[in-house]
């Protein structure tokens, strides 16, 4: 009887100690092998772009790359421009190991002289909760020499949106001009298989001027069809940019 009583006294602290250890090594929620919770990690190669001299009324814009090098989704909580002359848009969620974009666009019709326009993004990255993107330009008085807009180091004309109209069963084509005024930018290819358009790159002057030719594919179905085409370049500041194509097919009379 004495031996049994002593054994119980000895083992009881041991059981309590094991229970405490178990509570310490089994935390609630997901953790990594390093013992921390998964978290996003936003990496932005560039957060500003300077356009130099432009004419009043021209549109300036830039597409900024956002990489998520963490191990949890990077969430964009908010994206706010500093004034009403700006348009901002971005991906809402960027998965781990992927990249997204943030676009800042400025209308300069009411601007003059040197302008510095910012847009602030709020994220769930614990180490980078706020990111500020900046566009800088010197706005000159005068009439724009061409129709279109700047996207970083290139000028897109007449726009990054192309509208085509075709009778049922017929084909139509349009062109978007890409010009690099300062440093050379090569257009490498066009991506994005579509059901209603075919695309090709026309080289006018290598590194300086290209045409993106977009041709509708014949369809008998009347309606409006919209698709996005990606233009790939060799420029680190603008590795890719989209062109929106819309096709209105008229019904047969």
BELGITA-V385249 format. One record per backbone hydrogen bond with DSSP energy under -0.5 kcal/mol. CO is the residue of the C=O (numbers start at 1). NH is the residue of the N-H. E is the energy in kcal/mol with one decimal. If there is no record, write none. Layout:
<<CO:NH:E> <CO:NH:E>>
This chain:
<<1:5:-1.9> <2:6:-2.1> <3:7:-2.0> <4:8:-1.6> <5:9:-1.4> <6:10:-1.8> <7:11:-2.1> <8:12:-1.5> <9:13:-0.7> <10:14:-0.8> <11:15:-2.4> <12:16:-2.0> <13:17:-2.5> <14:18:-2.3> <15:19:-2.0> <16:20:-2.0> <17:21:-2.2> <18:22:-2.3> <19:23:-1.8> <20:24:-1.5> <21:25:-1.8> <22:26:-0.8> <32:35:-1.8> <36:32:-3.4> <39:71:-2.2> <41:69:-2.7> <43:45:-0.5> <43:67:-3.0> <47:134:-2.3> <49:136:-2.4> <52:138:-3.0> <54:140:-3.3> <55:58:-2.3> <58:108:-1.0> <59:150:-3.0> <60:106:-3.3> <61:152:-3.2> <62:64:-0.7> <62:104:-2.1> <64:102:-2.1> <66:100:-3.1> <67:43:-2.8> <67:69:-0.7> <68:97:-2.5> <73:75:-0.7> <74:94:-2.6> <75:77:-0.9> <75:124:-1.1> <78:122:-2.9> <80:120:-2.7> <83:86:-1.4> <85:107:-2.7> <87:105:-2.5> <89:103:-3.2> <92:76:-3.0> <94:74:-2.8> <95:98:-1.8> <98:68:-2.6> <100:66:-2.6> <101:91:-1.7> <102:64:-3.3> <103:89:-1.7> <104:62:-2.0> <105:87:-2.7> <106:60:-2.0> <106:108:-0.5> <108:111:-1.9> <113:139:-3.0> <115:137:-1.9> <117:135:-2.8> <118:82:-1.9> <119:133:-2.9> <120:80:-2.6> <121:131:-2.6> <122:77:-2.3> <122:78:-1.3> <124:126:-0.6> <125:128:-0.7> <129:123:-2.4> <131:121:-3.3> <131:133:-0.5> <133:119:-2.0> <134:49:-1.8> <135:117:-2.8> <136:51:-3.0> <137:115:-3.0> <137:139:-0.6> <138:54:-2.4> <138:140:-0.6> <139:113:-2.2> <140:56:-2.6> <148:59:-0.7> <149:156:-3.1> <150:61:-0.9> <151:154:-1.6> <154:151:-2.5> <155:179:-2.2> <156:149:-2.2> <157:177:-3.6> <160:244:-2.6> <162:246:-2.7> <164:248:-2.7> <166:250:-2.7> <167:170:-2.1> <172:216:-3.2> <174:214:-2.8> <176:212:-3.0> <177:157:-2.3> <178:210:-2.5> <179:155:-2.8> <179:181:-0.6> <186:188:-0.7> <186:234:-1.5> <189:232:-2.7> <191:230:-2.3> <196:217:-2.4> <198:215:-2.9> <200:202:-0.5> <200:213:-2.5> <201:203:-0.5> <202:204:-0.7> <202:211:-2.5> <205:208:-2.6> <205:209:-2.7> <207:185:-2.4> <208:180:-2.8> <209:204:-1.9> <209:205:-2.3> <210:178:-3.1> <211:202:-3.2> <211:213:-0.8> <212:176:-1.8> <212:214:-0.5> <213:200:-1.6> <213:215:-0.5> <214:174:-2.5> <215:198:-2.8> <219:169:-3.2> <220:222:-0.6> <223:249:-3.0> <225:247:-3.2> <227:245:-3.0> <229:243:-2.8> <230:191:-3.3> <230:232:-0.5> <231:241:-1.7> <232:188:-2.5> <232:189:-1.3> <235:238:-0.5> <238:235:-0.5> <239:233:-2.3> <241:231:-3.0> <243:229:-2.7> <244:162:-3.1> <245:227:-2.5> <246:164:-3.0> <247:225:-2.7> <247:249:-0.7> <248:166:-2.5> <248:250:-0.6> <249:223:-1.7> <250:168:-1.5>>
